[in-house]
Amino acid sequence: EDLIYVKENVYEAALDRIERIYNGHDEVWVAFSGGKDSLCMLKLVEEYFDRENITDKINVVFRDEETINSFVREFVLTFVKNPRYNFKYYTTQLESEIYILG
């Protein structure tokens, strides 16, 4: 009895939320990690821009902590030169130690 049912599906709800975000803020950035979730978000923002005929570049930010998998890094680099994006790539050194057990 605590459930609320809505008529729109998850896809439509996502686009509606993106619209509210873009209409409610002066500047929006999509945080892109190279993973499937942030890739899905980036593609949804592209679809929103297409639907609304927005020709501005999509602001995308990626933070490389220098500990990510090289395959992920190479995948992210395929997006950097896309003319549709205002892509910012930051490298921040992350202090880490490696422990080997056993």
Jmol script that loads the backbone (N, CA, C; Angstrom):
load data "model"
ATOM      1  N   GLU A   1       0.805  -1.208   0.000  1.00  0.00           N
ATOM      2  CA  GLU A   1       0.000   0.000   0.000  1.00  0.00           C
ATOM      3  C   GLU A   1       0.848   1.272   0.000  1.00  0.00           C
ATOM      4  N   ASP A   2       2.155   1.152   0.234  1.00  0.00           N
ATOM      5  CA  ASP A   2       3.038   2.322   0.192  1.00  0.00           C
ATOM      6  C   ASP A   2       3.583   2.584  -1.209  1.00  0.00           C
ATOM      7  N   LEU A   3       3.284   1.708  -2.154  1.00  0.00           N
ATOM      8  CA  LEU A   3       3.799   1.868  -3.507  1.00  0.00           C
ATOM      9  C   LEU A   3       3.003   2.912  -4.272  1.00  0.00           C
ATOM     10  N   ILE A   4       3.725   3.666  -5.081  1.00  0.00           N
ATOM     11  CA  ILE A   4       3.088   4.657  -5.940  1.00  0.00           C
ATOM     12  C   ILE A   4       3.388   4.263  -7.379  1.00  0.00           C
ATOM     13  N   TYR A   5       2.362   4.049  -8.165  1.00  0.00           N
ATOM     14  CA  TYR A   5       2.531   3.666  -9.552  1.00  0.00           C
ATOM     15  C   TYR A   5       2.418   4.897 -10.444  1.00  0.00           C
ATOM     16  N   VAL A   6       3.333   4.999 -11.386  1.00  0.00           N
ATOM     17  CA  VAL A   6       3.302   6.098 -12.348  1.00  0.00           C
ATOM     18  C   VAL A   6       3.131   5.510 -13.746  1.00  0.00           C
ATOM     19  N   LYS A   7       2.641   6.328 -14.661  1.00  0.00           N
ATOM     20  CA  LYS A   7       2.360   5.843 -16.008  1.00  0.00           C
ATOM     21  C   LYS A   7       3.608   5.785 -16.885  1.00  0.00           C
ATOM     22  N   GLU A   8       4.613   6.608 -16.579  1.00  0.00           N
ATOM     23  CA  GLU A   8       5.802   6.635 -17.434  1.00  0.00           C
ATOM     24  C   GLU A   8       6.749   5.487 -17.075  1.00  0.00           C
ATOM     25  N   ASN A   9       7.527   5.053 -18.069  1.00  0.00           N
ATOM     26  CA  ASN A   9       8.495   3.989 -17.824  1.00  0.00           C
ATOM     27  C   ASN A   9       9.818   4.595 -17.341  1.00  0.00           C
ATOM     28  N   VAL A  10      10.765   3.762 -17.021  1.00  0.00           N
ATOM     29  CA  VAL A  10      12.040   4.212 -16.476  1.00  0.00           C
ATOM     30  C   VAL A  10      12.775   5.123 -17.455  1.00  0.00           C
ATOM     31  N   TYR A  11      12.738   4.795 -18.725  1.00  0.00           N
ATOM     32  CA  TYR A  11      13.397   5.602 -19.753  1.00  0.00           C
ATOM     33  C   TYR A  11      12.807   7.008 -19.808  1.00  0.00           C
ATOM     34  N   GLU A  12      11.484   7.087 -19.860  1.00  0.00           N
ATOM     35  CA  GLU A  12      10.821   8.393 -19.910  1.00  0.00           C
ATOM     36  C   GLU A  12      11.081   9.189 -18.628  1.00  0.00           C
ATOM     37  N   ALA A  13      11.068   8.506 -17.495  1.00  0.00           N
ATOM     38  CA  ALA A  13      11.330   9.176 -16.224  1.00  0.00           C
ATOM     39  C   ALA A  13      12.747   9.727 -16.181  1.00  0.00           C
ATOM     40  N   ALA A  14      13.709   8.985 -16.724  1.00  0.00           N
ATOM     41  CA  ALA A  14      15.100   9.453 -16.757  1.00  0.00           C
ATOM     42  C   ALA A  14      15.227  10.717 -17.598  1.00  0.00           C
ATOM     43  N   LEU A  15      14.610  10.728 -18.770  1.00  0.00           N
ATOM     44  CA  LEU A  15      14.663  11.917 -19.621  1.00  0.00           C
ATOM     45  C   LEU A  15      13.979  13.111 -18.968  1.00  0.00           C
ATOM     46  N   ASP A  16      12.886  12.867 -18.260  1.00  0.00           N
ATOM     47  CA  ASP A  16      12.207  13.949 -17.541  1.00  0.00           C
ATOM     48  C   ASP A  16      13.097  14.514 -16.435  1.00  0.00           C
ATOM     49  N   ARG A  17      13.795  13.654 -15.727  1.00  0.00           N
ATOM     50  CA  ARG A  17      14.702  14.120 -14.672  1.00  0.00           C
ATOM     51  C   ARG A  17      15.860  14.914 -15.253  1.00  0.00           C
ATOM     52  N   ILE A  18      16.371  14.454 -16.376  1.00  0.00           N
ATOM     53  CA  ILE A  18      17.459  15.187 -17.043  1.00  0.00           C
ATOM     54  C   ILE A  18      16.966  16.569 -17.451  1.00  0.00           C
ATOM     55  N   GLU A  19      15.751  16.635 -17.972  1.00  0.00           N
ATOM     56  CA  GLU A  19      15.177  17.922 -18.368  1.00  0.00           C
ATOM     57  C   GLU A  19      15.077  18.856 -17.169  1.00  0.00           C
ATOM     58  N   ARG A  20      14.615  18.337 -16.027  1.00  0.00           N
ATOM     59  CA  ARG A  20      14.515  19.174 -14.825  1.00  0.00           C
ATOM     60  C   ARG A  20      15.879  19.674 -14.383  1.00  0.00           C
ATOM     61  N   ILE A  21      16.877  18.831 -14.478  1.00  0.00           N
ATOM     62  CA  ILE A  21      18.235  19.230 -14.085  1.00  0.00           C
ATOM     63  C   ILE A  21      18.745  20.335 -14.995  1.00  0.00           C
ATOM     64  N   TYR A  22      18.613  20.154 -16.304  1.00  0.00           N
ATOM     65  CA  TYR A  22      19.112  21.159 -17.245  1.00  0.00           C
ATOM     66  C   TYR A  22      18.316  22.463 -17.174  1.00  0.00           C
ATOM     67  N   ASN A  23      17.042  22.386 -16.875  1.00  0.00           N
ATOM     68  CA  ASN A  23      16.227  23.603 -16.772  1.00  0.00           C
ATOM     69  C   ASN A  23      16.395  24.303 -15.426  1.00  0.00           C
ATOM     70  N   GLY A  24      16.950  23.613 -14.451  1.00  0.00           N
ATOM     71  CA  GLY A  24      17.076  24.185 -13.119  1.00  0.00           C
ATOM     72  C   GLY A  24      18.472  24.659 -12.757  1.00  0.00           C
ATOM     73  N   HIS A  25      19.432  24.516 -13.661  1.00  0.00           N
ATOM     74  CA  HIS A  25      20.810  24.894 -13.359  1.00  0.00           C
ATOM     75  C   HIS A  25      21.440  25.615 -14.546  1.00  0.00           C
ATOM     76  N   ASP A  26      22.336  26.530 -14.233  1.00  0.00           N
ATOM     77  CA  ASP A  26      23.027  27.279 -15.285  1.00  0.00           C
ATOM     78  C   ASP A  26      24.073  26.436 -15.993  1.00  0.00           C
ATOM     79  N   GLU A  27      24.694  25.529 -15.265  1.00  0.00           N
ATOM     80  CA  GLU A  27      25.766  24.707 -15.840  1.00  0.00           C
ATOM     81  C   GLU A  27      25.648  23.298 -15.285  1.00  0.00           C
ATOM     82  N   VAL A  28      25.665  22.325 -16.172  1.00  0.00           N
ATOM     83  CA  VAL A  28      25.540  20.920 -15.781  1.00  0.00           C
ATOM     84  C   VAL A  28      26.717  20.156 -16.363  1.00  0.00           C
ATOM     85  N   TRP A  29      27.313  19.286 -15.559  1.00  0.00           N
ATOM     86  CA  TRP A  29      28.418  18.429 -15.998  1.00  0.00           C
ATOM     87  C   TRP A  29      28.033  16.979 -15.771  1.00  0.00           C
ATOM     88  N   VAL A  30      28.330  16.135 -16.745  1.00  0.00           N
ATOM     89  CA  VAL A  30      28.121  14.699 -16.615  1.00  0.00           C
ATOM     90  C   VAL A  30      29.442  14.090 -16.170  1.00  0.00           C
ATOM     91  N   ALA A  31      29.442  13.463 -14.996  1.00  0.00           N
ATOM     92  CA  ALA A  31      30.636  12.777 -14.506  1.00  0.00           C
ATOM     93  C   ALA A  31      30.721  11.431 -15.216  1.00  0.00           C
ATOM     94  N   PHE A  32      31.804  11.217 -15.922  1.00  0.00           N
ATOM     95  CA  PHE A  32      31.972  10.009 -16.732  1.00  0.00           C
ATOM     96  C   PHE A  32      33.160   9.220 -16.204  1.00  0.00           C
ATOM     97  N   SER A  33      32.902   7.981 -15.799  1.00  0.00           N
ATOM     98  CA  SER A  33      33.961   7.130 -15.254  1.00  0.00           C
ATOM     99  C   SER A  33      34.445   6.089 -16.253  1.00  0.00           C
ATOM    100  N   GLY A  34      33.716   5.948 -17.357  1.00  0.00           N
ATOM    101  CA  GLY A  34      34.044   4.901 -18.310  1.00  0.00           C
ATOM    102  C   GLY A  34      33.296   3.610 -18.042  1.00  0.00           C
ATOM    103  N   GLY A  35      32.517   3.586 -16.967  1.00  0.00           N
ATOM    104  CA  GLY A  35      31.725   2.408 -16.631  1.00  0.00           C
ATOM    105  C   GLY A  35      30.367   2.422 -17.317  1.00  0.00           C
ATOM    106  N   LYS A  36      29.654   1.334 -17.185  1.00  0.00           N
ATOM    107  CA  LYS A  36      28.376   1.201 -17.891  1.00  0.00           C
ATOM    108  C   LYS A  36      27.319   2.178 -17.393  1.00  0.00           C
ATOM    109  N   ASP A  37      27.310   2.489 -16.107  1.00  0.00           N
ATOM    110  CA  ASP A  37      26.291   3.399 -15.580  1.00  0.00           C
ATOM    111  C   ASP A  37      26.492   4.828 -16.081  1.00  0.00           C
ATOM    112  N   SER A  38      27.737   5.311 -16.018  1.00  0.00           N
ATOM    113  CA  SER A  38      27.972   6.683 -16.477  1.00  0.00           C
ATOM    114  C   SER A  38      27.874   6.771 -18.001  1.00  0.00           C
ATOM    115  N   LEU A  39      28.194   5.696 -18.717  1.00  0.00           N
ATOM    116  CA  LEU A  39      28.007   5.677 -20.166  1.00  0.00           C
ATOM    117  C   LEU A  39      26.520   5.776 -20.500  1.00  0.00           C
ATOM    118  N   CYS A  40      25.704   5.054 -19.778  1.00  0.00           N
ATOM    119  CA  CYS A  40      24.254   5.111 -19.982  1.00  0.00           C
ATOM    120  C   CYS A  40      23.744   6.527 -19.712  1.00  0.00           C
ATOM    121  N   MET A  41      24.237   7.144 -18.653  1.00  0.00           N
ATOM    122  CA  MET A  41      23.821   8.514 -18.333  1.00  0.00           C
ATOM    123  C   MET A  41      24.216   9.479 -19.439  1.00  0.00           C
ATOM    124  N   LEU A  42      25.435   9.348 -19.938  1.00  0.00           N
ATOM    125  CA  LEU A  42      25.908  10.215 -21.011  1.00  0.00           C
ATOM    126  C   LEU A  42      25.047  10.056 -22.261  1.00  0.00           C
ATOM    127  N   LYS A  43      24.704   8.829 -22.601  1.00  0.00           N
ATOM    128  CA  LYS A  43      23.866   8.581 -23.776  1.00  0.00           C
ATOM    129  C   LYS A  43      22.438   9.105 -23.578  1.00  0.00           C
ATOM    130  N   LEU A  44      21.925   9.040 -22.356  1.00  0.00           N
ATOM    131  CA  LEU A  44      20.612   9.610 -22.082  1.00  0.00           C
ATOM    132  C   LEU A  44      20.635  11.135 -22.239  1.00  0.00           C
ATOM    133  N   VAL A  45      21.703  11.766 -21.798  1.00  0.00           N
ATOM    134  CA  VAL A  45      21.827  13.214 -21.975  1.00  0.00           C
ATOM    135  C   VAL A  45      21.897  13.549 -23.467  1.00  0.00           C
ATOM    136  N   GLU A  46      22.628  12.748 -24.236  1.00  0.00           N
ATOM    137  CA  GLU A  46      22.656  12.948 -25.693  1.00  0.00           C
ATOM    138  C   GLU A  46      21.240  12.868 -26.268  1.00  0.00           C
ATOM    139  N   GLU A  47      20.484  11.878 -25.849  1.00  0.00           N
ATOM    140  CA  GLU A  47      19.114  11.725 -26.354  1.00  0.00           C
ATOM    141  C   GLU A  47      18.246  12.911 -25.961  1.00  0.00           C
ATOM    142  N   TYR A  48      18.426  13.413 -24.740  1.00  0.00           N
ATOM    143  CA  TYR A  48      17.680  14.600 -24.320  1.00  0.00           C
ATOM    144  C   TYR A  48      18.041  15.791 -25.202  1.00  0.00           C
ATOM    145  N   PHE A  49      19.339  16.008 -25.449  1.00  0.00           N
ATOM    146  CA  PHE A  49      19.774  17.107 -26.318  1.00  0.00           C
ATOM    147  C   PHE A  49      19.169  16.957 -27.713  1.00  0.00           C
ATOM    148  N   ASP A  50      19.169  15.741 -28.246  1.00  0.00           N
ATOM    149  CA  ASP A  50      18.587  15.504 -29.571  1.00  0.00           C
ATOM    150  C   ASP A  50      17.088  15.808 -29.575  1.00  0.00           C
ATOM    151  N   ARG A  51      16.400  15.339 -28.556  1.00  0.00           N
ATOM    152  CA  ARG A  51      14.946  15.535 -28.466  1.00  0.00           C
ATOM    153  C   ARG A  51      14.577  17.014 -28.403  1.00  0.00           C
ATOM    154  N   GLU A  52      15.397  17.781 -27.690  1.00  0.00           N
ATOM    155  CA  GLU A  52      15.116  19.212 -27.501  1.00  0.00           C
ATOM    156  C   GLU A  52      15.829  20.093 -28.531  1.00  0.00           C
ATOM    157  N   ASN A  53      16.514  19.465 -29.483  1.00  0.00           N
ATOM    158  CA  ASN A  53      17.277  20.191 -30.507  1.00  0.00           C
ATOM    159  C   ASN A  53      18.286  21.165 -29.904  1.00  0.00           C
ATOM    160  N   ILE A  54      18.958  20.721 -28.848  1.00  0.00           N
ATOM    161  CA  ILE A  54      19.983  21.529 -28.188  1.00  0.00           C
ATOM    162  C   ILE A  54      21.302  21.291 -28.917  1.00  0.00           C
ATOM    163  N   THR A  55      21.903  22.351 -29.385  1.00  0.00           N
ATOM    164  CA  THR A  55      23.153  22.221 -30.147  1.00  0.00           C
ATOM    165  C   THR A  55      24.392  22.514 -29.313  1.00  0.00           C
ATOM    166  N   ASP A  56      24.218  22.912 -28.053  1.00  0.00           N
ATOM    167  CA  ASP A  56      25.365  23.143 -27.172  1.00  0.00           C
ATOM    168  C   ASP A  56      26.127  21.841 -26.961  1.00  0.00           C
ATOM    169  N   LYS A  57      27.391  21.983 -26.606  1.00  0.00           N
ATOM    170  CA  LYS A  57      28.183  20.804 -26.272  1.00  0.00           C
ATOM    171  C   LYS A  57      27.770  20.296 -24.891  1.00  0.00           C
ATOM    172  N   ILE A  58      27.873  19.000 -24.717  1.00  0.00           N
ATOM    173  CA  ILE A  58      27.590  18.383 -23.426  1.00  0.00           C
ATOM    174  C   ILE A  58      28.868  18.453 -22.593  1.00  0.00           C
ATOM    175  N   ASN A  59      28.767  19.022 -21.395  1.00  0.00           N
ATOM    176  CA  ASN A  59      29.919  19.094 -20.494  1.00  0.00           C
ATOM    177  C   ASN A  59      30.146  17.726 -19.855  1.00  0.00           C
ATOM    178  N   VAL A  60      31.345  17.189 -20.050  1.00  0.00           N
ATOM    179  CA  VAL A  60      31.694  15.872 -19.522  1.00  0.00           C
ATOM    180  C   VAL A  60      33.002  15.998 -18.758  1.00  0.00           C
ATOM    181  N   VAL A  61      33.060  15.392 -17.582  1.00  0.00           N
ATOM    182  CA  VAL A  61      34.285  15.424 -16.786  1.00  0.00           C
ATOM    183  C   VAL A  61      34.684  13.994 -16.412  1.00  0.00           C
ATOM    184  N   PHE A  62      35.981  13.728 -16.540  1.00  0.00           N
ATOM    185  CA  PHE A  62      36.540  12.434 -16.160  1.00  0.00           C
ATOM    186  C   PHE A  62      37.721  12.690 -15.233  1.00  0.00           C
ATOM    187  N   ARG A  63      37.773  11.974 -14.129  1.00  0.00           N
ATOM    188  CA  ARG A  63      38.870  12.113 -13.183  1.00  0.00           C
ATOM    189  C   ARG A  63      39.675  10.817 -13.150  1.00  0.00           C
ATOM    190  N   ASP A  64      40.899  10.901 -13.608  1.00  0.00           N
ATOM    191  CA  ASP A  64      41.807   9.756 -13.643  1.00  0.00           C
ATOM    192  C   ASP A  64      42.647   9.785 -12.374  1.00  0.00           C
ATOM    193  N   GLU A  65      42.438   8.813 -11.503  1.00  0.00           N
ATOM    194  CA  GLU A  65      43.189   8.748 -10.252  1.00  0.00           C
ATOM    195  C   GLU A  65      44.487   7.959 -10.396  1.00  0.00           C
ATOM    196  N   GLU A  66      44.844   7.646 -11.624  1.00  0.00           N
ATOM    197  CA  GLU A  66      46.060   6.912 -11.958  1.00  0.00           C
ATOM    198  C   GLU A  66      46.097   5.503 -11.368  1.00  0.00           C
ATOM    199  N   THR A  67      44.933   4.992 -10.985  1.00  0.00           N
ATOM    200  CA  THR A  67      44.852   3.614 -10.505  1.00  0.00           C
ATOM    201  C   THR A  67      43.835   2.810 -11.302  1.00  0.00           C
ATOM    202  N   ILE A  68      43.260   3.439 -12.341  1.00  0.00           N
ATOM    203  CA  ILE A  68      42.233   2.746 -13.110  1.00  0.00           C
ATOM    204  C   ILE A  68      42.864   1.772 -14.112  1.00  0.00           C
ATOM    205  N   ASN A  69      42.092   0.828 -14.504  1.00  0.00           N
ATOM    206  CA  ASN A  69      42.501  -0.160 -15.484  1.00  0.00           C
ATOM    207  C   ASN A  69      42.830   0.527 -16.808  1.00  0.00           C
ATOM    208  N   SER A  70      43.894   0.095 -17.463  1.00  0.00           N
ATOM    209  CA  SER A  70      44.305   0.734 -18.715  1.00  0.00           C
ATOM    210  C   SER A  70      43.246   0.587 -19.812  1.00  0.00           C
ATOM    211  N   PHE A  71      42.478  -0.499 -19.791  1.00  0.00           N
ATOM    212  CA  PHE A  71      41.417  -0.677 -20.779  1.00  0.00           C
ATOM    213  C   PHE A  71      40.318   0.371 -20.595  1.00  0.00           C
ATOM    214  N   VAL A  72      40.001   0.688 -19.335  1.00  0.00           N
ATOM    215  CA  VAL A  72      38.993   1.717 -19.058  1.00  0.00           C
ATOM    216  C   VAL A  72      39.520   3.068 -19.521  1.00  0.00           C
ATOM    217  N   ARG A  73      40.771   3.356 -19.228  1.00  0.00           N
ATOM    218  CA  ARG A  73      41.375   4.625 -19.639  1.00  0.00           C
ATOM    219  C   ARG A  73      41.332   4.770 -21.162  1.00  0.00           C
ATOM    220  N   GLU A  74      41.694   3.727 -21.880  1.00  0.00           N
ATOM    221  CA  GLU A  74      41.670   3.779 -23.350  1.00  0.00           C
ATOM    222  C   GLU A  74      40.244   3.975 -23.871  1.00  0.00           C
ATOM    223  N   PHE A  75      39.279   3.345 -23.221  1.00  0.00           N
ATOM    224  CA  PHE A  75      37.878   3.518 -23.608  1.00  0.00           C
ATOM    225  C   PHE A  75      37.451   4.973 -23.417  1.00  0.00           C
ATOM    226  N   VAL A  76      37.792   5.551 -22.275  1.00  0.00           N
ATOM    227  CA  VAL A  76      37.443   6.946 -21.998  1.00  0.00           C
ATOM    228  C   VAL A  76      38.079   7.868 -23.037  1.00  0.00           C
ATOM    229  N   LEU A  77      39.305   7.600 -23.421  1.00  0.00           N
ATOM    230  CA  LEU A  77      39.998   8.452 -24.393  1.00  0.00           C
ATOM    231  C   LEU A  77      39.308   8.469 -25.754  1.00  0.00           C
ATOM    232  N   THR A  78      38.505   7.461 -26.061  1.00  0.00           N
ATOM    233  CA  THR A  78      37.771   7.467 -27.330  1.00  0.00           C
ATOM    234  C   THR A  78      36.682   8.537 -27.345  1.00  0.00           C
ATOM    235  N   PHE A  79      36.312   9.061 -26.182  1.00  0.00           N
ATOM    236  CA  PHE A  79      35.267  10.081 -26.083  1.00  0.00           C
ATOM    237  C   PHE A  79      35.832  11.498 -26.069  1.00  0.00           C
ATOM    238  N   VAL A  80      37.108  11.643 -25.772  1.00  0.00           N
ATOM    239  CA  VAL A  80      37.703  12.964 -25.557  1.00  0.00           C
ATOM    240  C   VAL A  80      37.572  13.864 -26.775  1.00  0.00           C
ATOM    241  N   LYS A  81      37.790  13.339 -27.963  1.00  0.00           N
ATOM    242  CA  LYS A  81      37.780  14.166 -29.170  1.00  0.00           C
ATOM    243  C   LYS A  81      36.429  14.248 -29.858  1.00  0.00           C
ATOM    244  N   ASN A  82      35.401  13.705 -29.252  1.00  0.00           N
ATOM    245  CA  ASN A  82      34.061  13.785 -29.823  1.00  0.00           C
ATOM    246  C   ASN A  82      33.623  15.248 -29.836  1.00  0.00           C
ATOM    247  N   PRO A  83      33.295  15.801 -31.005  1.00  0.00           N
ATOM    248  CA  PRO A  83      32.941  17.220 -31.092  1.00  0.00           C
ATOM    249  C   PRO A  83      31.652  17.579 -30.352  1.00  0.00           C
ATOM    250  N   ARG A  84      30.930  16.587 -29.933  1.00  0.00           N
ATOM    251  CA  ARG A  84      29.668  16.843 -29.217  1.00  0.00           C
ATOM    252  C   ARG A  84      29.900  17.196 -27.748  1.00  0.00           C
ATOM    253  N   TYR A  85      31.118  16.921 -27.268  1.00  0.00           N
ATOM    254  CA  TYR A  85      31.407  17.098 -25.844  1.00  0.00           C
ATOM    255  C   TYR A  85      32.385  18.229 -25.586  1.00  0.00           C
ATOM    256  N   ASN A  86      32.181  18.893 -24.473  1.00  0.00           N
ATOM    257  CA  ASN A  86      33.185  19.753 -23.862  1.00  0.00           C
ATOM    258  C   ASN A  86      33.800  18.867 -22.785  1.00  0.00           C
ATOM    259  N   PHE A  87      34.860  18.153 -23.147  1.00  0.00           N
ATOM    260  CA  PHE A  87      35.399  17.088 -22.301  1.00  0.00           C
ATOM    261  C   PHE A  87      36.567  17.615 -21.481  1.00  0.00           C
ATOM    262  N   LYS A  88      36.479  17.448 -20.172  1.00  0.00           N
ATOM    263  CA  LYS A  88      37.573  17.811 -19.259  1.00  0.00           C
ATOM    264  C   LYS A  88      38.117  16.528 -18.642  1.00  0.00           C
ATOM    265  N   TYR A  89      39.423  16.345 -18.806  1.00  0.00           N
ATOM    266  CA  TYR A  89      40.096  15.145 -18.308  1.00  0.00           C
ATOM    267  C   TYR A  89      41.081  15.607 -17.236  1.00  0.00           C
ATOM    268  N   TYR A  90      40.836  15.188 -16.013  1.00  0.00           N
ATOM    269  CA  TYR A  90      41.714  15.568 -14.906  1.00  0.00           C
ATOM    270  C   TYR A  90      42.446  14.338 -14.394  1.00  0.00           C
ATOM    271  N   THR A  91      43.720  14.511 -14.135  1.00  0.00           N
ATOM    272  CA  THR A  91      44.503  13.453 -13.514  1.00  0.00           C
ATOM    273  C   THR A  91      44.869  13.916 -12.117  1.00  0.00           C
ATOM    274  N   THR A  92      44.451  13.151 -11.137  1.00  0.00           N
ATOM    275  CA  THR A  92      44.769  13.471  -9.752  1.00  0.00           C
ATOM    276  C   THR A  92      45.463  12.273  -9.136  1.00  0.00           C
ATOM    277  N   GLN A  93      46.606  12.523  -8.595  1.00  0.00           N
ATOM    278  CA  GLN A  93      47.357  11.431  -7.989  1.00  0.00           C
ATOM    279  C   GLN A  93      46.640  10.968  -6.735  1.00  0.00           C
ATOM    280  N   LEU A  94      46.445   9.682  -6.643  1.00  0.00           N
ATOM    281  CA  LEU A  94      45.806   9.091  -5.482  1.00  0.00           C
ATOM    282  C   LEU A  94      46.859   8.308  -4.727  1.00  0.00           C
ATOM    283  N   GLU A  95      47.033   8.653  -3.480  1.00  0.00           N
ATOM    284  CA  GLU A  95      48.020   7.939  -2.672  1.00  0.00           C
ATOM    285  C   GLU A  95      47.455   6.564  -2.348  1.00  0.00           C
ATOM    286  N   SER A  96      48.194   5.544  -2.684  1.00  0.00           N
ATOM    287  CA  SER A  96      47.709   4.180  -2.420  1.00  0.00           C
ATOM    288  C   SER A  96      48.872   3.272  -2.091  1.00  0.00           C
ATOM    289  N   GLU A  97      48.549   2.195  -1.449  1.00  0.00           N
ATOM    290  CA  GLU A  97      49.543   1.183  -1.109  1.00  0.00           C
ATOM    291  C   GLU A  97      49.005  -0.146  -1.550  1.00  0.00           C
ATOM    292  N   ILE A  98      49.898  -1.040  -1.888  1.00  0.00           N
ATOM    293  CA  ILE A  98      49.505  -2.386  -2.305  1.00  0.00           C
ATOM    294  C   ILE A  98      49.893  -3.365  -1.206  1.00  0.00           C
ATOM    295  N   TYR A  99      48.936  -4.172  -0.820  1.00  0.00           N
ATOM    296  CA  TYR A  99      49.184  -5.193   0.187  1.00  0.00           C
ATOM    297  C   TYR A  99      49.006  -6.554  -0.461  1.00  0.00           C
ATOM    298  N   ILE A 100      49.918  -7.437  -0.212  1.00  0.00           N
ATOM    299  CA  ILE A 100      49.823  -8.811  -0.725  1.00  0.00           C
ATOM    300  C   ILE A 100      49.667  -9.724   0.477  1.00  0.00           C
ATOM    301  N   LEU A 101      48.568 -10.447   0.478  1.00  0.00           N
ATOM    302  CA  LEU A 101      48.291 -11.351   1.606  1.00  0.00           C
ATOM    303  C   LEU A 101      48.645 -12.780   1.228  1.00  0.00           C
ATOM    304  N   GLY A 102      49.110 -13.532   2.213  1.00  0.00           N
ATOM    305  CA  GLY A 102      49.335 -14.957   2.012  1.00  0.00           C
ATOM    306  C   GLY A 102      50.662 -15.345   1.516  1.00  0.00           C
TER     307      GLY A 102
END
end "model"
wireframe off; spacefill off
backbone 0.3
color backbone group
